[in-house]
Amino acid sequence: MKFNSKTLRFKILSGFIMLVLITGGSALFIGYFTIYRGILSQAFETVRSDLKTAEYLYYNRLYQNRMAVGYMATLDYLKDAVKNRKYDFLYNKFRDVKDFLGTDIIIVTDSRGNVIQRMNNRDLRGDNLLEILAIKQAIETGKQISGTGILSYEIIKREGEEIAKRVPIKIIPTPKGRKPHKDFETRALVLNTATPVFDNGKLIAVIYGATIKNNNFEIVDRIQNLFFKKGEKGVEIGTVTIFLEDVRISTNVKDSVGERSLGTLVSEDVYRQVFEKGQTWIDLAFVVDRLYIAGYTPLYDTGGHIVGILYVGVPYSNYSWIKSSTFWFIVLIIFITAFSAFFISIYIIKKIIHPINEVVEASEKLAGGDYNVKLGDFDEYELSRMALAFNNMIGAIAQRDEKIKISAESQIAQSEKLASLGRLASGIAHEINNPLTGILTYSSMLKEELVDSEYAADLQVIIDETLRCRKIVRGILDFARESKPEKKLYDINAELEKAIKIIERHVNFRNIKINKNFQENIPQVNVDLNQMKSVFNNLMVNAADAMPGGGELTISTFYSGDGFITVSFKDTGIGIPEENLNKIFDPFFTTKEPGKGTGLGLSVIYGIIEKHNGTISVRSKVGEGTEFIIKLPAEDFHE
């Protein structure tokens, strides 16, 4: 049966649903409250605290290595041994440090990462260790790098068989663990330190020290002994684990036969939250085959990437008695809640129905175009937020509609201007092409007569520029009619050079210095050359008009690798007032004196650049100058 929200049937049904939800929710709440306010909540807080302390002890072990290796890097006799390749001395020194710190790997490399001497497999030298992130970072930054890292099995094997055989761990599937993706873990999780060695300010070497955590139970057992004391018979103590990614490589978690559960995998939920998202986990979790109150935190390498996980946990079975203690509390609250739920549900329905009706009424007014409708305030926080969001939405819709209206009016005005431009362009084409034809005819005839004279080159310039003028007129007409440009690949620097050579002869450029700042070897651009020449000439002439008393025009090109060539025209002229910056590309807008400008130049330029899939922008400050910035797609750029 379909229910209507206004029927009494629906309200009664909703009331009983609310009753059930309140009853069940209250029961769950009391159970949760009892557990987390009782012993179990203390257990969670204890695990949280233990995890932080375990993390401190983990890195404290690294601190000892860092201080020792850092001290070695300052010793003059060690620097001398490195410079003079005193292999035996270095080897013996490394053995002393190993006995003192228990470090598994000590290596000294040159400034390029090539091994000078290693503590293990002492006769193997010259191999490059830039694959080790800490060494690479120490060389690049000149600073001591210390933290967790991962060494590949290829790096480990170079340290000799005794070290290599300690690393591999067989992967063991468990019902609650992640699905294995390999049979063995052959990489090593290490606490490593790389310290640069300087001599008279010059980097001469890097000392690298690392302790392998695979099959190394020193830290996990030490933490267990510090935090967890053995209780009564049958009560398990807490456990500690170090993971390489999702594999247990050092642990005192026991399997079903009482052995360390090396090679087992972390659960999928923990892996996603801790390893993939980098978040700390303090919650219940399956550890191998049992439920634990567990704390997990990510371990980061020296590059800031998560490479492992540190775990501390206590078996959940130690606290199972809490379940029975909460049962009677839950039963009690169910009775209390069931008695009061009916009255509460009626009250809640009334409090909800009223604001819903207000929202419906306001929505109907809004649909009718009334943007002045507003919801009043409510006492309830959630309903008050809803009213605020609704009112904000109305304001946003009103602003959006206003913007759309303004944009539509602007587009209509622009269309009318372009229509006028089309009519004007047709007249220009008719009126100007005739005298241009005369100029072209007579200049061609004059060139034939003076073909061997000193004026032949100048006459050819007149012919070329007359032809270009005719094409410019056609280009204006094409712009108004939205014709497509005839594009070819050109070297933008070369075409600018040609344009500058011609414009330099213009009378307005007598007192203007043109600076060329062209980036070499930039990609070609696919453009209509005649249209681009029109753009360049217009911008240069405009710059000259802005500097009647002289000045400098700087023309720059560069390619930043973003797929666009940038061409900049920057003058030191009078500048453009801020109130005119948004109007300079409009057709017929001009600030020049009557008879000295039509207001079409920049609008034509804008249209040409737009048809070339480019952009043009302007920066200007009155009294300081103006810069026009053009961006054109580069030839090697693909969308």
Rosetta blueprint (number, residue, H / E / L):
1 M L
2 K L
3 F L
4 N L
5 S L
6 K L
7 T L
8 L H
9 R H
10 F H
11 K H
12 I H
13 L H
14 S H
15 G H
16 F H
17 I H
18 M H
19 L H
20 V H
21 L H
22 I H
23 T H
24 G H
25 G H
26 S H
27 A H
28 L H
29 F H
30 I H
31 G H
32 Y H
33 F H
34 T H
35 I H
36 Y H
37 R H
38 G L
39 I H
40 L H
41 S H
42 Q H
43 A H
44 F H
45 E H
46 T H
47 V H
48 R H
49 S H
50 D H
51 L H
52 K H
53 T H
54 A H
55 E H
56 Y H
57 L H
58 Y H
59 Y H
60 N H
61 R H
62 L H
63 Y H
64 Q H
65 N H
66 R H
67 M H
68 A H
69 V H
70 G H
71 Y H
72 M H
73 A L
74 T L
75 L L
76 D H
77 Y H
78 L H
79 K H
80 D H
81 A H
82 V H
83 K H
84 N L
85 R L
86 K L
87 Y H
88 D H
89 F H
90 L H
91 Y H
92 N H
93 K H
94 F H
95 R H
96 D H
97 V H
98 K H
99 D H
100 F H
101 L H
102 G L
103 T L
104 D L
105 I E
106 I E
107 I E
108 V E
109 T E
110 D L
111 S L
112 R L
113 G L
114 N E
115 V E
116 I E
117 Q E
118 R E
119 M L
120 N L
121 N L
122 R L
123 D L
124 L L
125 R L
126 G L
127 D L
128 N E
129 L L
130 L L
131 E L
132 I L
133 L H
134 A H
135 I H
136 K H
137 Q H
138 A H
139 I H
140 E H
141 T H
142 G L
143 K L
144 Q L
145 I E
146 S E
147 G E
148 T E
149 G E
150 I E
151 L E
152 S L
153 Y H
154 E H
155 I H
156 I H
157 K H
158 R L
159 E L
160 G L
161 E H
162 E H
163 I H
164 A H
165 K L
166 R L
167 V L
168 P L
169 I E
170 K E
171 I L
172 I L
173 P L
174 T L
175 P L
176 K L
177 G L
178 R L
179 K L
180 P L
181 H L
182 K L
183 D L
184 F E
185 E E
186 T L
187 R L
188 A E
189 L E
190 V E
191 L E
192 N E
193 T E
194 A E
195 T E
196 P E
197 V E
198 F E
199 D E
200 N L
201 G L
202 K E
203 L E
204 I E
205 A E
206 V E
207 I E
208 Y E
209 G E
210 A E
211 T E
212 I E
213 K L
214 N L
215 N L
216 N L
217 F L
218 E H
219 I H
220 V H
221 D H
222 R H
223 I H
224 Q H
225 N H
226 L H
227 F H
228 F L
229 K L
230 K L
231 G L
232 E L
233 K L
234 G L
235 V L
236 E L
237 I L
238 G L
239 T E
240 V E
241 T E
242 I E
243 F E
244 L E
245 E L
246 D L
247 V E
248 R E
249 I E
250 S E
251 T E
252 N L
253 V L
254 K E
255 D L
256 S L
257 V L
258 G L
259 E L
260 R E
261 S L
262 L L
263 G L
264 T L
265 L E
266 V L
267 S L
268 E H
269 D H
270 V H
271 Y H
272 R H
273 Q H
274 V H
275 F H
276 E H
277 K L
278 G L
279 Q L
280 T L
281 W E
282 I E
283 D E
284 L E
285 A E
286 F E
287 V E
288 V L
289 D L
290 R E
291 L E
292 Y E
293 I E
294 A E
295 G E
296 Y E
297 T E
298 P E
299 L E
300 Y E
301 D E
302 T L
303 G L
304 G L
305 H L
306 I E
307 V E
308 G E
309 I E
310 L E
311 Y E
312 V E
313 G E
314 V E
315 P E
316 Y H
317 S H
318 N H
319 Y H
320 S L
321 W H
322 I H
323 K H
324 S H
325 S H
326 T H
327 F H
328 W H
329 F H
330 I H
331 V H
332 L H
333 I H
334 I H
335 F H
336 I H
337 T H
338 A H
339 F H
340 S H
341 A H
342 F H
343 F H
344 I H
345 S H
346 I H
347 Y H
348 I H
349 I H
350 K H
351 K H
352 I H
353 I H
354 H H
355 P H
356 I H
357 N H
358 E H
359 V H
360 V H
361 E H
362 A H
363 S H
364 E H
365 K H
366 L H
367 A H
368 G L
369 G L
370 D L
371 Y L
372 N L
373 V L
374 K L
375 L L
376 G L
377 D L
378 F L
379 D L
380 E L
381 Y H
382 E H
383 L H
384 S H
385 R H
386 M H
387 A H
388 L H
389 A H
390 F H
391 N H
392 N H
393 M H
394 I H
395 G H
396 A H
397 I H
398 A H
399 Q H
400 R H
401 D H
402 E H
403 K H
404 I H
405 K H
406 I H
407 S H
408 A H
409 E H
410 S H
411 Q H
412 I H
413 A H
414 Q H
415 S H
416 E H
417 K H
418 L H
419 A H
420 S H
421 L H
422 G H
423 R H
424 L H
425 A H
426 S H
427 G H
428 I H
429 A H
430 H H
431 E H
432 I H
433 N H
434 N H
435 P H
436 L H
437 T H
438 G H
439 I H
440 L H
441 T H
442 Y H
443 S H
444 S H
445 M H
446 L H
447 K H
448 E H
449 E H
450 L L
451 V L
452 D L
453 S L
454 E L
455 Y L
456 A H
457 A H
458 D H
459 L H
460 Q H
461 V H
462 I H
463 I H
464 D H
465 E H
466 T H
467 L H
468 R H
469 C H
470 R H
471 K H
472 I H
473 V H
474 R H
475 G H
476 I H
477 L H
478 D H
479 F H
480 A H
481 R L
482 E L
483 S L
484 K L
485 P L
486 E L
487 K L
488 K E
489 L E
490 Y E
491 D L
492 I H
493 N H
494 A H
495 E H
496 L H
497 E H
498 K H
499 A H
500 I H
501 K H
502 I H
503 I H
504 E L
505 R L
506 H L
507 V H
508 N H
509 F H
510 R L
511 N L
512 I E
513 K E
514 I E
515 N E
516 K E
517 N E
518 F E
519 Q L
520 E L
521 N L
522 I L
523 P L
524 Q L
525 V E
526 N E
527 V E
528 D L
529 L H
530 N H
531 Q H
532 M H
533 K H
534 S H
535 V H
536 F H
537 N H
538 N H
539 L H
540 M H
541 V H
542 N H
543 A H
544 A H
545 D H
546 A L
547 M L
548 P L
549 G L
550 G L
551 G E
552 E E
553 L E
554 T E
555 I E
556 S E
557 T E
558 F E
559 Y E
560 S L
561 G L
562 D L
563 G L
564 F E
565 I E
566 T E
567 V E
568 S E
569 F E
570 K E
571 D E
572 T L
573 G L
574 I L
575 G L
576 I L
577 P L
578 E H
579 E H
580 N H
581 L L
582 N L
583 K L
584 I L
585 F L
586 D L
587 P L
588 F L
589 F L
590 T L
591 T L
592 K L
593 E L
594 P L
595 G L
596 K L
597 G L
598 T L
599 G L
600 L L
601 G H
602 L H
603 S H
604 V H
605 I H
606 Y H
607 G H
608 I H
609 I H
610 E H
611 K H
612 H L
613 N L
614 G L
615 T E
616 I E
617 S E
618 V E
619 R E
620 S E
621 K E
622 V L
623 G L
624 E L
625 G E
626 T E
627 E E
628 F E
629 I E
630 I E
631 K E
632 L E
633 P E
634 A E
635 E L
636 D L
637 F L
638 H L
639 E L
